[in-house]
Amino acid sequence: MTNLRAESLELSLGEVLYLLDRGIRDVQASEGLAVDGIVGPNTRAALDRLLQALPGLPSGRGMFVRSVKHVGTIEAMLARVEHVGLNWLAFQAIWQYASKKSSVWSGFVAHAKALRAAGRQCWVWGFPWPGREREFTEVMVSSALACGAGGLIVDAEAPYNDAPAAAPTLLNTLLPAARSAGLRVGLTSYGAPWNFTRFPWAAFAAVDFVIPQIYDIDNNQEPGYPQRSIAAYRGLGFTRVIPACPTFGKTAAQLTALHSAVAPTHGAIVWWDWYNSTQNPFTWEHLRAFELP
């Protein structure tokens, strides 16, 4: 059953019909059909194809990867994935900046393909900047298609605070392109949304899943922080929540305590990140020991 945000229930019939008409026309345009707003046999077939083509969502244990130089050779990566029991990796594709050229990575494609051949999932993630939506979309979608990724993870943080028009612009560019390519789209952002009340949460609620960054570096978010974060995201309208735990800034005891407090309800968890996991000898074994409900 689809969860509706309260704001959606306040729309008039005319507004609902207008949104439906615009959405139908966008699908028709992206599929090369006659753009008439009528859901005839061809449009219905296109809708069925798009819905059936969407791959599964992230499931099991995942980890973010900033650079394949951190994971080493393909053989080393696969051995570590097998040992720890990781089910998916998210490879960085782009990091955008306000005043300089974006950093773009493509060297992970061979690693991602090998990961998929081993029966694991791969995703691509990127850090966007307002005003550079077209470049972000092109890099993310092309990177995902190049390696057969399940979808895209948007790491939207500080640049979108106090920028109410930026998030809708990004999603209006990214979502149609991702959907046309058969890709899922997720958001990753702050773990404590109550500390970022000016972030445009409502605009991002259209994504397929959300990954709150439950890092709590200074251990100052009080007991129950992971579950409070998950509950807060649900309250914002996100229906599938995948917590992201840190592999940095924690002692072995603190990491154990954090893991004991996290109870993912959608069969998925992810850690930030591969590089930091190599810095403390106890980290990999703690990840391996984590029991996913």
C-alpha positions as a Python dict, from the first residue, in 0.01 Angstrom:
ca = {
    (1, 'M'): (0, 0, 0),
    (2, 'T'): (140, 338, -99),
    (3, 'N'): (208, 586, 182),
    (4, 'L'): (89, 938, 107),
    (5, 'R'): (232, 1250, 264),
    (6, 'A'): (-27, 1461, 443),
    (7, 'E'): (34, 1750, 205),
    (8, 'S'): (-74, 1533, -88),
    (9, 'L'): (-417, 1484, 64),
    (10, 'E'): (-478, 1859, 50),
    (11, 'L'): (-457, 1875, -331),
    (12, 'S'): (-771, 1964, -522),
    (13, 'L'): (-907, 1731, -788),
    (14, 'G'): (-793, 1975, -1054),
    (15, 'E'): (-439, 1976, -916),
    (16, 'V'): (-430, 1595, -903),
    (17, 'L'): (-550, 1568, -1263),
    (18, 'Y'): (-295, 1827, -1374),
    (19, 'L'): (-10, 1634, -1207),
    (20, 'L'): (-128, 1308, -1360),
    (21, 'D'): (-146, 1467, -1703),
    (22, 'R'): (205, 1612, -1671),
    (23, 'G'): (341, 1275, -1553),
    (24, 'I'): (175, 1087, -1839),
    (25, 'R'): (315, 1331, -2093),
    (26, 'D'): (666, 1297, -1946),
    (27, 'V'): (648, 917, -1983),
    (28, 'Q'): (522, 947, -2338),
    (29, 'A'): (797, 1191, -2432),
    (30, 'S'): (1072, 977, -2278),
    (31, 'E'): (940, 664, -2455),
    (32, 'G'): (905, 830, -2798),
    (33, 'L'): (525, 806, -2801),
    (34, 'A'): (265, 1056, -2912),
    (35, 'V'): (246, 1315, -2632),
    (36, 'D'): (-130, 1349, -2584),
    (37, 'G'): (-181, 1273, -2214),
    (38, 'I'): (-403, 974, -2295),
    (39, 'V'): (-316, 635, -2143),
    (40, 'G'): (-387, 419, -2445),
    (41, 'P'): (-247, 72, -2520),
    (42, 'N'): (100, 197, -2615),
    (43, 'T'): (136, 419, -2308),
    (44, 'R'): (9, 142, -2080),
    (45, 'A'): (260, -100, -2231),
    (46, 'A'): (538, 154, -2175),
    (47, 'L'): (432, 196, -1811),
    (48, 'D'): (434, -181, -1762),
    (49, 'R'): (783, -206, -1912),
    (50, 'L'): (917, 72, -1688),
    (51, 'L'): (771, -78, -1372),
    (52, 'Q'): (893, -427, -1452),
    (53, 'A'): (1238, -303, -1550),
    (54, 'L'): (1313, -137, -1216),
    (55, 'P'): (1571, -352, -1036),
    (56, 'G'): (1552, -448, -670),
    (57, 'L'): (1641, -216, -388),
    (58, 'P'): (1961, -251, -182),
    (59, 'S'): (1940, -556, 43),
    (60, 'G'): (2169, -715, 298),
    (61, 'R'): (2502, -562, 401),
    (62, 'G'): (2646, -280, 193),
    (63, 'M'): (2943, -47, 195),
    (64, 'F'): (3031, 285, 34),
    (65, 'V'): (3350, 302, -174),
    (66, 'R'): (3515, 636, -247),
    (67, 'S'): (3789, 500, -473),
    (68, 'V'): (3879, 155, -606),
    (69, 'K'): (4237, 221, -498),
    (70, 'H'): (4106, 161, -146),
    (71, 'V'): (3970, -185, -232),
    (72, 'G'): (4276, -300, -426),
    (73, 'T'): (4257, -554, -702),
    (74, 'I'): (3933, -717, -812),
    (75, 'E'): (4048, -1041, -650),
    (76, 'A'): (4123, -865, -320),
    (77, 'M'): (3787, -690, -327),
    (78, 'L'): (3593, -1010, -390),
    (79, 'A'): (3784, -1194, -118),
    (80, 'R'): (3701, -923, 135),
    (81, 'V'): (3337, -909, 24),
    (82, 'E'): (3308, -1284, 69),
    (83, 'H'): (3482, -1286, 407),
    (84, 'V'): (3274, -1005, 557),
    (85, 'G'): (2952, -1113, 391),
    (86, 'L'): (2886, -792, 199),
    (87, 'N'): (2596, -805, -45),
    (88, 'W'): (2645, -473, -224),
    (89, 'L'): (2888, -189, -278),
    (90, 'A'): (2820, 171, -379),
    (91, 'F'): (3097, 325, -592),
    (92, 'Q'): (3156, 699, -609),
    (93, 'A'): (3100, 846, -958),
    (94, 'I'): (3104, 1225, -912),
    (95, 'W'): (3165, 1497, -653),
    (96, 'Q'): (3057, 1845, -755),
    (97, 'Y'): (3189, 2173, -618),
    (98, 'A'): (3061, 2529, -618),
    (99, 'S'): (3356, 2699, -784),
    (100, 'K'): (3569, 2437, -953),
    (101, 'K'): (3547, 2148, -1194),
    (102, 'S'): (3372, 1836, -1071),
    (103, 'S'): (3571, 1527, -977),
    (104, 'V'): (3451, 1230, -1184),
    (105, 'W'): (3551, 866, -1137),
    (106, 'S'): (3512, 585, -1390),
    (107, 'G'): (3781, 335, -1290),
    (108, 'F'): (3539, 131, -1080),
    (109, 'V'): (3351, -19, -1377),
    (110, 'A'): (3557, -339, -1398),
    (111, 'H'): (3533, -389, -1021),
    (112, 'A'): (3157, -333, -1030),
    (113, 'K'): (3107, -580, -1314),
    (114, 'A'): (3312, -842, -1129),
    (115, 'L'): (3104, -779, -819),
    (116, 'R'): (2785, -840, -1014),
    (117, 'A'): (2931, -1152, -1175),
    (118, 'A'): (2993, -1281, -821),
    (119, 'G'): (2621, -1244, -744),
    (120, 'R'): (2641, -913, -556),
    (121, 'Q'): (2473, -579, -622),
    (122, 'C'): (2647, -259, -719),
    (123, 'W'): (2527, 102, -698),
    (124, 'V'): (2680, 438, -785),
    (125, 'W'): (2673, 744, -562),
    (126, 'G'): (2754, 1109, -608),
    (127, 'F'): (2760, 1445, -431),
    (128, 'P'): (2556, 1707, -623),
    (129, 'W'): (2573, 2085, -625),
    (130, 'P'): (2278, 2315, -706),
    (131, 'G'): (2294, 2459, -1056),
    (132, 'R'): (2488, 2163, -1196),
    (133, 'E'): (2203, 1914, -1219),
    (134, 'R'): (2246, 1820, -1584),
    (135, 'E'): (2611, 1720, -1544),
    (136, 'F'): (2530, 1528, -1227),
    (137, 'T'): (2250, 1337, -1398),
    (138, 'E'): (2454, 1254, -1707),
    (139, 'V'): (2750, 1122, -1508),
    (140, 'M'): (2540, 925, -1261),
    (141, 'V'): (2315, 758, -1518),
    (142, 'S'): (2594, 679, -1764),
    (143, 'S'): (2811, 538, -1484),
    (144, 'A'): (2529, 317, -1359),
    (145, 'L'): (2456, 184, -1705),
    (146, 'A'): (2826, 121, -1776),
    (147, 'C'): (2859, -118, -1483),
    (148, 'G'): (2506, -255, -1463),
    (149, 'A'): (2431, -88, -1131),
    (150, 'G'): (2092, -121, -967),
    (151, 'G'): (2059, 252, -933),
    (152, 'L'): (2186, 584, -802),
    (153, 'I'): (2244, 718, -451),
    (154, 'V'): (2238, 1096, -416),
    (155, 'D'): (2449, 1230, -128),
    (156, 'A'): (2268, 1561, -72),
    (157, 'E'): (2382, 1761, 226),
    (158, 'A'): (2500, 2116, 300),
    (159, 'P'): (2457, 2268, -51),
    (160, 'Y'): (2081, 2208, -27),
    (161, 'N'): (2024, 2378, 307),
    (162, 'D'): (1832, 2705, 260),
    (163, 'A'): (1800, 2633, -113),
    (164, 'P'): (1429, 2550, -156),
    (165, 'A'): (1432, 2542, -537),
    (166, 'A'): (1747, 2334, -570),
    (167, 'A'): (1611, 1992, -468),
    (168, 'P'): (1306, 1999, -701),
    (169, 'T'): (1532, 2106, -987),
    (170, 'L'): (1768, 1817, -919),
    (171, 'L'): (1491, 1559, -893),
    (172, 'N'): (1305, 1689, -1198),
    (173, 'T'): (1626, 1633, -1394),
    (174, 'L'): (1749, 1312, -1234),
    (175, 'L'): (1434, 1106, -1173),
    (176, 'P'): (1300, 1099, -1533),
    (177, 'A'): (1644, 1009, -1667),
    (178, 'A'): (1688, 734, -1408),
    (179, 'R'): (1341, 594, -1464),
    (180, 'S'): (1392, 588, -1840),
    (181, 'A'): (1712, 392, -1782),
    (182, 'G'): (1539, 149, -1543),
    (183, 'L'): (1733, 270, -1239),
    (184, 'R'): (1630, 314, -878),
    (185, 'V'): (1717, 637, -695),
    (186, 'G'): (1804, 675, -328),
    (187, 'L'): (1900, 963, -100),
    (188, 'T'): (2169, 963, 167),
    (189, 'S'): (2194, 1255, 407),
    (190, 'Y'): (2216, 1368, 768),
    (191, 'G'): (2141, 1112, 1037),
    (192, 'A'): (1964, 1361, 1265),
    (193, 'P'): (1711, 1544, 1045),
    (194, 'W'): (1578, 1732, 1348),
    (195, 'N'): (1903, 1929, 1346),
    (196, 'F'): (1848, 2037, 983),
    (197, 'T'): (1499, 2179, 971),
    (198, 'R'): (1574, 2398, 667),
    (199, 'F'): (1681, 2105, 450),
    (200, 'P'): (1423, 2037, 173),
    (201, 'W'): (1324, 1692, 300),
    (202, 'A'): (981, 1693, 137),
    (203, 'A'): (1126, 1740, -211),
    (204, 'F'): (1347, 1433, -174),
    (205, 'A'): (1067, 1208, -47),
    (206, 'A'): (999, 1096, -406),
    (207, 'V'): (1307, 870, -406),
    (208, 'D'): (1282, 492, -370),
    (209, 'F'): (1480, 466, -46),
    (210, 'V'): (1677, 678, 198),
    (211, 'I'): (2005, 617, 381),
    (212, 'P'): (2039, 827, 699),
    (213, 'Q'): (2402, 876, 798),
    (214, 'I'): (2379, 756, 1156),
    (215, 'Y'): (2736, 850, 1245),
    (216, 'D'): (2715, 1037, 1581),
    (217, 'I'): (3089, 1098, 1573),
    (218, 'D'): (3109, 1251, 1922),
    (219, 'N'): (2854, 1012, 2076),
    (220, 'N'): (2641, 1311, 2177),
    (221, 'Q'): (2304, 1224, 2020),
    (222, 'E'): (2184, 1046, 2336),
    (223, 'P'): (2064, 685, 2373),
    (224, 'G'): (1836, 544, 2106),
    (225, 'Y'): (1980, 772, 1837),
    (226, 'P'): (1975, 513, 1553),
    (227, 'Q'): (1609, 430, 1604),
    (228, 'R'): (1513, 794, 1654),
    (229, 'S'): (1681, 871, 1323),
    (230, 'I'): (1495, 593, 1140),
    (231, 'A'): (1164, 703, 1293),
    (232, 'A'): (1229, 1065, 1197),
    (233, 'Y'): (1290, 973, 836),
    (234, 'R'): (969, 774, 825),
    (235, 'G'): (791, 1075, 966),
    (236, 'L'): (930, 1281, 678),
    (237, 'G'): (760, 1049, 428),
    (238, 'F'): (1036, 802, 341),
    (239, 'T'): (896, 449, 337),
    (240, 'R'): (1218, 244, 304),
    (241, 'V'): (1501, 342, 539),
    (242, 'I'): (1850, 186, 527),
    (243, 'P'): (2078, 306, 810),
    (244, 'A'): (2440, 396, 734),
    (245, 'C'): (2677, 323, 1023),
    (246, 'P'): (3031, 461, 1054),
    (247, 'T'): (3353, 262, 1039),
    (248, 'F'): (3550, 557, 1177),
    (249, 'G'): (3562, 757, 1498),
    (250, 'K'): (3463, 458, 1712),
    (251, 'T'): (3646, 233, 1950),
    (252, 'A'): (3570, -137, 1933),
    (253, 'A'): (3336, -102, 2232),
    (254, 'Q'): (3156, 196, 2078),
    (255, 'L'): (3112, 13, 1748),
    (256, 'T'): (2968, -284, 1934),
    (257, 'A'): (2725, -56, 2119),
    (258, 'L'): (2620, 116, 1799),
    (259, 'H'): (2555, -212, 1620),
    (260, 'S'): (2350, -339, 1911),
    (261, 'A'): (2132, -27, 1887),
    (262, 'V'): (2065, -58, 1514),
    (263, 'A'): (1777, -281, 1411),
    (264, 'P'): (1719, -229, 1037),
    (265, 'T'): (1361, -315, 947),
    (266, 'H'): (1400, -338, 569),
    (267, 'G'): (1668, -604, 548),
    (268, 'A'): (1954, -370, 461),
    (269, 'I'): (2236, -179, 627),
    (270, 'V'): (2540, 3, 487),
    (271, 'W'): (2868, 127, 631),
    (272, 'W'): (3080, 433, 558),
    (273, 'D'): (3323, 333, 422),
    (274, 'W'): (3573, 86, 277),
    (275, 'Y'): (3877, 310, 335),
    (276, 'N'): (3795, 374, 700),
    (277, 'S'): (3730, 5, 754),
    (278, 'T'): (4097, -61, 676),
    (279, 'Q'): (4224, 177, 946),
    (280, 'N'): (4130, -29, 1253),
    (281, 'P'): (4200, -406, 1263),
    (282, 'F'): (3882, -479, 1459),
    (283, 'T'): (3641, -317, 1212),
    (284, 'W'): (3602, -592, 952),
    (285, 'E'): (3528, -856, 1214),
    (286, 'H'): (3267, -632, 1378),
    (287, 'L'): (3097, -592, 1042),
    (288, 'R'): (3115, -963, 981),
    (289, 'A'): (2958, -1035, 1320),
    (290, 'F'): (2667, -794, 1271),
    (291, 'E'): (2343, -990, 1260),
    (292, 'L'): (2099, -838, 1014),
    (293, 'P'): (1737, -902, 1120),
}
